[in-house]
Amino acid sequence: MIIVDRRPNPQGKSLPNRQRFLERVKAEVRRAVADSIAQRRVSDAGADEEVRVRVSGTSEPSFRRAPGGDAEHILPGPGTLNRGDRLPRPEGGEGSGGGGKASASGEGEDAFEFTLTREEFLDYFFDELALPRLVRTELGETELSRPHKAGYSVSGQPTALDVRRTMRNALARRVALRRPDAKMIEAAKQDVADAVDARDDVRLAEARHALDLLLKRAASIPFIDPIDVRYHRHERVPQPATEAVMFCLMDVSGSMTEHMKGLAKRFFMLLHLFLGRKYSRVHVVFIRHTERAQEVDEDTFFRSRETGGTIVSSALVEMLRVQQERFPPARFNIYVAQASDGDNLHADAGEVAELMGRILPRVRYFAYVETAEGEDSHFGSGRSLETSLWGTYRALVEGSAPQLAMRKLAEPAEVWSVFADLFRREQPGRETAEAMP
Amino acid sequence: MTLLFSGAEWDFPKINATFHALEEIALGELGLSPYPAQVEVITSEQMLDAYSSVGLPLMYRHWSFGKRFARDSALYRAGMQNLAYEIVINSNPCIAYLMEENTMPMQALVLAHACFGHNHFFRNNHLFRQWTDADGILDYLAFARRFVAECEERHGVAAVERILDAAHALQGQGVHRYLRHKWSLAEEEIRARARAEYEQSTYNPLWRTLPGAPAPEPSREPDAAEQARRALNLPEENLLYLCEKHSPVLTGWQRELVRIVRVVAQYFYPQMQTKLANEGCATTVHYALMTRLHERGRIDDGAFLEFLASHTAVTRQPNFTDRDFNGWNPYALGFAIMQDIARLCRAPDAEDAAWFPEIAGNGDPWSTLRTMWADYRDESLIRQFLGPKVMRAFRMIDLADRADEDSYLVAEIHDEPGYRRIRSRLADQYDPSEGAPLIEAIDVDLAGDRSLLLSWRSRRHQRLDPASMRQTLAQIGMLWGHRVTLREIDDADESVLGETAVPA
């Protein structure tokens, strides 16, 4: 008998099959994932958890007998039945009471539930989405360089020592300089001993002289010399990187209801996941505002509460300030995503338009999402009227601002479609056409 | 005698010692002759992996295995399904998987069950001896996996999947039910290469007409058509074979893919017919081996009780009114029949003598059982060896389900007038024809549009499930490349119940 321990074998042997399977149910997985995002609480969206997906439509057809017809089944009975007894047919025609047959003919392919890992989930989620008009021109920061093997050098760290090459050099040098090896010295010693035995003084003197020469030579030619030593050399090669910054602006004023804030947060949550997933070098700046704006960290942005009035321009000013301080447009692709209920101080509209006039030329894309109340409050709430901010932005779009995109968002279920709509991957070719000067 | 182990912890020396202790009993007392065994310890995830590829250690890649894995692991994690304690492969050497989570008594049970029970059955049962090539299967699977991967690289995953999907749909109709010649899988790869080379060497682009040009007008002479039809050897029940050999549209690599699916289906064909006999054999063997180990003082009472708990759990047979009922449990029924036979070999009573005059009281239960394992499949085993005591023990009834009646009728019960009918009906239930529907290709319109005509003979007013039939026909249509029609014929009066054609 042979015992083999297979446990250390690579895991995930069925991974390629799983990928093939997921590919097959892609559409359903996407829908399920979108549903799950809509249903989950905001605080869950970014959590490291797995997503359960229910799919059907992966049937593997085969010839089967349909229920019905005449059949006889030999079954293990309860012991209380007698010949001629009648049993009611279970609901749904031929039923499980029919026994063996149901299982023998293969079960119907029902929908079934399985679990997506977080990685797979995000892959599916953000597949086909991209940052619009991203330009890959800038070389990255120095930290983005990567060590590449670049030949050998005569100096370096001991850990980088190339032993083989070093020894080879040493051998070549020893051979070239005719350094006597141990065998030769041994032979010379033997000669001396032989001469002593033979009591031949002349020969002894010669042999001694030869041995001395060899020993001297061996001592003066080192086994390994510093000039033999070689080290692996690594060069840091700068990696061309696409640097981008995403400004997330959110209105957290009193007029934003919990529902709207929930929507906005979901939207940004998605955006955050998306950026983290697709672009390792995207800086994200969170700015929230009431009548004043402030840059906050991620956690505060998503979790803290605030009330107050609304002055949208404050956020834009803050955004411009941060941008000018830290993100020069020559080096960064700049993106802005803004969520608001559209309320703005009327007097602020001009200011907003003026600021936008300065912002838009610098950015690749400005996505504005206007959150609205859910369906139930649509009645008579005057929602059909255009909000003040929407009007301001619409005027800009009409005045041809290709960077600006705006969408309305009222239900959690729409978050995904609005998001996907805003970040749908562009047709190849268009990207270059709109490349930055 | 010293204990082989105590407690739950296992290690390799203990497994080794236990194996040899079991071997001594199995070969010496039971007279088994298994293949050499190879025991592989795996994790539960690897067990799920093995599950998903129908229990084979290597398999070509296909999405359906991924689906199976996703479903099984979801069920397993939800606690709705336990993993099998073992998987055993009909190969030489016989490979048995042991899960690392098992306790030592469980490992002993699995060794007894798989390495001696199933292993003996694989090596000795006539169906396996005739149909499967235990020496070559692993190499063949490795070849299949490589071949599919190469095709995927060359022709794209989607193109390969289309063929495999279609071939999988016909697995039930992809076996030769009657032996033509034994397959040597070792030569299969060589043959595949030879086929490909022959095709390459005979391919001459000059002979091709314009791309996409219609095929040359088939000869209208009835003789020629008749001759060609004769070459197809109709009727043909192995639809995969028909498509592989005679499909007008498949190219070389596609035929090879169909062949791979067919070879795998054929490999499993004996297993389908011997589930009850095979599990009964393994259960009988493990029960005997573990009992003897305990009698000889090689395992302690705790281990034996743990064994008994597992043993009774796997041999549980809920009755059909029970919520857990899911058809016959092959472990339970097989074990019961074999225990009954072993008993009546040793100590028959008058009833046994009347039912089994040849073997009752022959005093050699193991030789009787070995014959049973070697020469029978489920259907014939039940017909021959199901005795009245077992029918009574399971309180078997014959439940008639007639299409024109709105309730079930208890037609027979386990009593003197009922025994024979129950036994024969139960044997019918295990007949291979009750498995995948037998569908025959009966005609190909060679002179005309090359459409393929299939037939299925309906018995007892049964019909095929129309939705899955239509889908499956579409898959055959993919392989055949032309219209495919399925005719459902009533076996009793030859009337045509219905015809379904794809494309309609």
HADDOCK unambig.tbl for C-alpha pairs under 7 A between the chains (distance, minus, plus):
assign (segid A and resid 1 and name CA) (segid B and resid 36 and name CA) 6.39 0.50 0.50
assign (segid A and resid 1 and name CA) (segid B and resid 37 and name CA) 5.20 0.50 0.50
assign (segid A and resid 1 and name CA) (segid B and resid 38 and name CA) 5.74 0.50 0.50
assign (segid A and resid 2 and name CA) (segid B and resid 37 and name CA) 6.67 0.50 0.50
assign (segid A and resid 2 and name CA) (segid B and resid 38 and name CA) 4.77 0.50 0.50
assign (segid A and resid 2 and name CA) (segid B and resid 39 and name CA) 6.02 0.50 0.50
assign (segid A and resid 3 and name CA) (segid B and resid 38 and name CA) 5.95 0.50 0.50
assign (segid A and resid 3 and name CA) (segid B and resid 39 and name CA) 4.68 0.50 0.50
assign (segid A and resid 3 and name CA) (segid B and resid 40 and name CA) 5.74 0.50 0.50
assign (segid A and resid 4 and name CA) (segid B and resid 39 and name CA) 6.11 0.50 0.50
assign (segid A and resid 4 and name CA) (segid B and resid 40 and name CA) 4.64 0.50 0.50
assign (segid A and resid 4 and name CA) (segid B and resid 41 and name CA) 6.32 0.50 0.50
assign (segid A and resid 5 and name CA) (segid B and resid 40 and name CA) 5.70 0.50 0.50
assign (segid A and resid 5 and name CA) (segid B and resid 41 and name CA) 4.93 0.50 0.50
assign (segid A and resid 5 and name CA) (segid B and resid 42 and name CA) 6.90 0.50 0.50
assign (segid A and resid 6 and name CA) (segid B and resid 40 and name CA) 6.07 0.50 0.50
assign (segid A and resid 6 and name CA) (segid B and resid 41 and name CA) 5.48 0.50 0.50
assign (segid A and resid 6 and name CA) (segid B and resid 42 and name CA) 5.26 0.50 0.50
assign (segid A and resid 7 and name CA) (segid B and resid 41 and name CA) 6.43 0.50 0.50
assign (segid A and resid 7 and name CA) (segid B and resid 42 and name CA) 4.90 0.50 0.50
assign (segid A and resid 7 and name CA) (segid B and resid 43 and name CA) 5.81 0.50 0.50
assign (segid A and resid 13 and name CA) (segid B and resid 49 and name CA) 6.60 0.50 0.50
assign (segid A and resid 14 and name CA) (segid B and resid 49 and name CA) 5.89 0.50 0.50
assign (segid A and resid 14 and name CA) (segid B and resid 66 and name CA) 6.51 0.50 0.50
assign (segid A and resid 17 and name CA) (segid B and resid 61 and name CA) 5.72 0.50 0.50
assign (segid A and resid 17 and name CA) (segid B and resid 62 and name CA) 5.49 0.50 0.50
assign (segid A and resid 17 and name CA) (segid B and resid 63 and name CA) 4.97 0.50 0.50
assign (segid A and resid 17 and name CA) (segid B and resid 65 and name CA) 5.99 0.50 0.50
assign (segid A and resid 17 and name CA) (segid B and resid 66 and name CA) 4.35 0.50 0.50
assign (segid A and resid 18 and name CA) (segid B and resid 63 and name CA) 6.48 0.50 0.50
assign (segid A and resid 18 and name CA) (segid B and resid 66 and name CA) 4.10 0.50 0.50
assign (segid A and resid 18 and name CA) (segid B and resid 67 and name CA) 6.77 0.50 0.50
assign (segid A and resid 20 and name CA) (segid B and resid 62 and name CA) 6.76 0.50 0.50
assign (segid A and resid 20 and name CA) (segid B and resid 63 and name CA) 4.69 0.50 0.50
assign (segid A and resid 21 and name CA) (segid B and resid 63 and name CA) 4.25 0.50 0.50
assign (segid A and resid 21 and name CA) (segid B and resid 64 and name CA) 6.60 0.50 0.50
assign (segid A and resid 21 and name CA) (segid B and resid 66 and name CA) 5.42 0.50 0.50
assign (segid A and resid 21 and name CA) (segid B and resid 67 and name CA) 5.81 0.50 0.50
assign (segid A and resid 60 and name CA) (segid B and resid 169 and name CA) 6.48 0.50 0.50
assign (segid A and resid 61 and name CA) (segid B and resid 169 and name CA) 5.46 0.50 0.50
assign (segid A and resid 61 and name CA) (segid B and resid 468 and name CA) 5.33 0.50 0.50
assign (segid A and resid 61 and name CA) (segid B and resid 471 and name CA) 5.95 0.50 0.50
assign (segid A and resid 61 and name CA) (segid B and resid 472 and name CA) 5.41 0.50 0.50
assign (segid A and resid 62 and name CA) (segid B and resid 169 and name CA) 4.79 0.50 0.50
assign (segid A and resid 62 and name CA) (segid B and resid 170 and name CA) 6.42 0.50 0.50
assign (segid A and resid 62 and name CA) (segid B and resid 468 and name CA) 6.02 0.50 0.50
assign (segid A and resid 62 and name CA) (segid B and resid 469 and name CA) 6.74 0.50 0.50
assign (segid A and resid 62 and name CA) (segid B and resid 472 and name CA) 5.40 0.50 0.50
assign (segid A and resid 63 and name CA) (segid B and resid 437 and name CA) 6.57 0.50 0.50
assign (segid A and resid 63 and name CA) (segid B and resid 464 and name CA) 6.90 0.50 0.50
assign (segid A and resid 63 and name CA) (segid B and resid 468 and name CA) 6.28 0.50 0.50
assign (segid A and resid 63 and name CA) (segid B and resid 469 and name CA) 5.38 0.50 0.50
assign (segid A and resid 63 and name CA) (segid B and resid 472 and name CA) 6.52 0.50 0.50
assign (segid A and resid 64 and name CA) (segid B and resid 436 and name CA) 6.95 0.50 0.50
assign (segid A and resid 64 and name CA) (segid B and resid 437 and name CA) 6.62 0.50 0.50
assign (segid A and resid 64 and name CA) (segid B and resid 464 and name CA) 5.64 0.50 0.50
assign (segid A and resid 64 and name CA) (segid B and resid 465 and name CA) 5.65 0.50 0.50
assign (segid A and resid 65 and name CA) (segid B and resid 462 and name CA) 6.91 0.50 0.50
assign (segid A and resid 65 and name CA) (segid B and resid 463 and name CA) 5.83 0.50 0.50
assign (segid A and resid 65 and name CA) (segid B and resid 464 and name CA) 4.24 0.50 0.50
assign (segid A and resid 65 and name CA) (segid B and resid 465 and name CA) 5.35 0.50 0.50
assign (segid A and resid 66 and name CA) (segid B and resid 462 and name CA) 6.95 0.50 0.50
assign (segid A and resid 66 and name CA) (segid B and resid 463 and name CA) 5.48 0.50 0.50
assign (segid A and resid 66 and name CA) (segid B and resid 464 and name CA) 4.82 0.50 0.50
assign (segid A and resid 66 and name CA) (segid B and resid 465 and name CA) 4.05 0.50 0.50
assign (segid A and resid 68 and name CA) (segid B and resid 403 and name CA) 5.89 0.50 0.50
assign (segid A and resid 68 and name CA) (segid B and resid 462 and name CA) 6.19 0.50 0.50
assign (segid A and resid 69 and name CA) (segid B and resid 402 and name CA) 6.51 0.50 0.50
assign (segid A and resid 69 and name CA) (segid B and resid 403 and name CA) 5.01 0.50 0.50
assign (segid A and resid 69 and name CA) (segid B and resid 460 and name CA) 5.89 0.50 0.50
assign (segid A and resid 69 and name CA) (segid B and resid 461 and name CA) 4.48 0.50 0.50
assign (segid A and resid 69 and name CA) (segid B and resid 462 and name CA) 4.23 0.50 0.50
assign (segid A and resid 70 and name CA) (segid B and resid 401 and name CA) 5.71 0.50 0.50
assign (segid A and resid 70 and name CA) (segid B and resid 402 and name CA) 4.41 0.50 0.50
assign (segid A and resid 70 and name CA) (segid B and resid 403 and name CA) 5.41 0.50 0.50
assign (segid A and resid 70 and name CA) (segid B and resid 460 and name CA) 5.06 0.50 0.50
assign (segid A and resid 70 and name CA) (segid B and resid 461 and name CA) 6.02 0.50 0.50
assign (segid A and resid 70 and name CA) (segid B and resid 462 and name CA) 6.78 0.50 0.50
assign (segid A and resid 71 and name CA) (segid B and resid 400 and name CA) 6.04 0.50 0.50
assign (segid A and resid 71 and name CA) (segid B and resid 401 and name CA) 5.12 0.50 0.50
assign (segid A and resid 71 and name CA) (segid B and resid 402 and name CA) 6.34 0.50 0.50
assign (segid A and resid 72 and name CA) (segid B and resid 398 and name CA) 6.54 0.50 0.50
assign (segid A and resid 72 and name CA) (segid B and resid 399 and name CA) 5.59 0.50 0.50
assign (segid A and resid 72 and name CA) (segid B and resid 400 and name CA) 4.43 0.50 0.50
assign (segid A and resid 72 and name CA) (segid B and resid 401 and name CA) 5.91 0.50 0.50
assign (segid A and resid 73 and name CA) (segid B and resid 398 and name CA) 5.65 0.50 0.50
assign (segid A and resid 73 and name CA) (segid B and resid 399 and name CA) 5.17 0.50 0.50
assign (segid A and resid 73 and name CA) (segid B and resid 400 and name CA) 6.46 0.50 0.50
assign (segid A and resid 74 and name CA) (segid B and resid 396 and name CA) 6.44 0.50 0.50
assign (segid A and resid 74 and name CA) (segid B and resid 397 and name CA) 5.58 0.50 0.50
assign (segid A and resid 74 and name CA) (segid B and resid 398 and name CA) 4.56 0.50 0.50
assign (segid A and resid 74 and name CA) (segid B and resid 399 and name CA) 6.26 0.50 0.50
assign (segid A and resid 74 and name CA) (segid B and resid 422 and name CA) 6.58 0.50 0.50
assign (segid A and resid 74 and name CA) (segid B and resid 425 and name CA) 6.74 0.50 0.50
assign (segid A and resid 74 and name CA) (segid B and resid 426 and name CA) 5.62 0.50 0.50
assign (segid A and resid 75 and name CA) (segid B and resid 320 and name CA) 6.43 0.50 0.50
assign (segid A and resid 75 and name CA) (segid B and resid 396 and name CA) 5.46 0.50 0.50
assign (segid A and resid 75 and name CA) (segid B and resid 397 and name CA) 5.50 0.50 0.50
assign (segid A and resid 75 and name CA) (segid B and resid 398 and name CA) 6.50 0.50 0.50
assign (segid A and resid 76 and name CA) (segid B and resid 319 and name CA) 4.83 0.50 0.50
assign (segid A and resid 76 and name CA) (segid B and resid 320 and name CA) 5.99 0.50 0.50
assign (segid A and resid 76 and name CA) (segid B and resid 394 and name CA) 5.23 0.50 0.50
assign (segid A and resid 76 and name CA) (segid B and resid 395 and name CA) 5.64 0.50 0.50
assign (segid A and resid 76 and name CA) (segid B and resid 396 and name CA) 4.59 0.50 0.50
assign (segid A and resid 76 and name CA) (segid B and resid 397 and name CA) 6.47 0.50 0.50
assign (segid A and resid 77 and name CA) (segid B and resid 319 and name CA) 5.21 0.50 0.50
assign (segid A and resid 77 and name CA) (segid B and resid 320 and name CA) 6.03 0.50 0.50
assign (segid A and resid 77 and name CA) (segid B and resid 394 and name CA) 6.80 0.50 0.50
assign (segid A and resid 77 and name CA) (segid B and resid 395 and name CA) 5.10 0.50 0.50
assign (segid A and resid 77 and name CA) (segid B and resid 396 and name CA) 5.39 0.50 0.50
assign (segid A and resid 77 and name CA) (segid B and resid 397 and name CA) 5.90 0.50 0.50
assign (segid A and resid 78 and name CA) (segid B and resid 319 and name CA) 5.83 0.50 0.50
assign (segid A and resid 78 and name CA) (segid B and resid 321 and name CA) 7.00 0.50 0.50
assign (segid A and resid 78 and name CA) (segid B and resid 395 and name CA) 6.72 0.50 0.50
assign (segid A and resid 79 and name CA) (segid B and resid 395 and name CA) 5.38 0.50 0.50
assign (segid A and resid 82 and name CA) (segid B and resid 410 and name CA) 6.89 0.50 0.50
assign (segid A and resid 82 and name CA) (segid B and resid 413 and name CA) 6.50 0.50 0.50
assign (segid A and resid 83 and name CA) (segid B and resid 410 and name CA) 5.40 0.50 0.50
assign (segid A and resid 83 and name CA) (segid B and resid 411 and name CA) 5.69 0.50 0.50
assign (segid A and resid 83 and name CA) (segid B and resid 412 and name CA) 5.38 0.50 0.50
assign (segid A and resid 83 and name CA) (segid B and resid 413 and name CA) 5.91 0.50 0.50
assign (segid A and resid 84 and name CA) (segid B and resid 409 and name CA) 6.18 0.50 0.50
assign (segid A and resid 84 and name CA) (segid B and resid 410 and name CA) 5.24 0.50 0.50
assign (segid A and resid 84 and name CA) (segid B and resid 411 and name CA) 5.95 0.50 0.50
assign (segid A and resid 85 and name CA) (segid B and resid 409 and name CA) 5.94 0.50 0.50
assign (segid A and resid 85 and name CA) (segid B and resid 410 and name CA) 5.24 0.50 0.50
assign (segid A and resid 86 and name CA) (segid B and resid 407 and name CA) 6.25 0.50 0.50
assign (segid A and resid 86 and name CA) (segid B and resid 408 and name CA) 5.49 0.50 0.50
assign (segid A and resid 86 and name CA) (segid B and resid 409 and name CA) 4.70 0.50 0.50
assign (segid A and resid 86 and name CA) (segid B and resid 410 and name CA) 6.23 0.50 0.50
assign (segid A and resid 87 and name CA) (segid B and resid 407 and name CA) 5.60 0.50 0.50
assign (segid A and resid 87 and name CA) (segid B and resid 408 and name CA) 4.91 0.50 0.50
assign (segid A and resid 87 and name CA) (segid B and resid 409 and name CA) 6.38 0.50 0.50
assign (segid A and resid 88 and name CA) (segid B and resid 407 and name CA) 4.73 0.50 0.50
assign (segid A and resid 88 and name CA) (segid B and resid 408 and name CA) 6.21 0.50 0.50
assign (segid A and resid 89 and name CA) (segid B and resid 406 and name CA) 6.38 0.50 0.50
assign (segid A and resid 89 and name CA) (segid B and resid 407 and name CA) 4.87 0.50 0.50
assign (segid A and resid 89 and name CA) (segid B and resid 408 and name CA) 6.10 0.50 0.50
assign (segid A and resid 97 and name CA) (segid B and resid 320 and name CA) 6.59 0.50 0.50
assign (segid A and resid 99 and name CA) (segid B and resid 320 and name CA) 6.85 0.50 0.50
assign (segid A and resid 99 and name CA) (segid B and resid 326 and name CA) 6.71 0.50 0.50
assign (segid A and resid 99 and name CA) (segid B and resid 327 and name CA) 5.27 0.50 0.50
assign (segid A and resid 100 and name CA) (segid B and resid 326 and name CA) 6.85 0.50 0.50
assign (segid A and resid 100 and name CA) (segid B and resid 327 and name CA) 4.13 0.50 0.50
assign (segid A and resid 100 and name CA) (segid B and resid 328 and name CA) 6.53 0.50 0.50
assign (segid A and resid 103 and name CA) (segid B and resid 327 and name CA) 6.86 0.50 0.50
assign (segid A and resid 104 and name CA) (segid B and resid 435 and name CA) 6.75 0.50 0.50
assign (segid A and resid 105 and name CA) (segid B and resid 435 and name CA) 6.94 0.50 0.50
assign (segid A and resid 112 and name CA) (segid B and resid 71 and name CA) 6.82 0.50 0.50
assign (segid A and resid 113 and name CA) (segid B and resid 71 and name CA) 6.94 0.50 0.50
assign (segid A and resid 113 and name CA) (segid B and resid 74 and name CA) 6.91 0.50 0.50
assign (segid A and resid 114 and name CA) (segid B and resid 70 and name CA) 5.68 0.50 0.50
assign (segid A and resid 114 and name CA) (segid B and resid 71 and name CA) 6.06 0.50 0.50
assign (segid A and resid 114 and name CA) (segid B and resid 74 and name CA) 5.26 0.50 0.50
assign (segid A and resid 115 and name CA) (segid B and resid 74 and name CA) 6.79 0.50 0.50
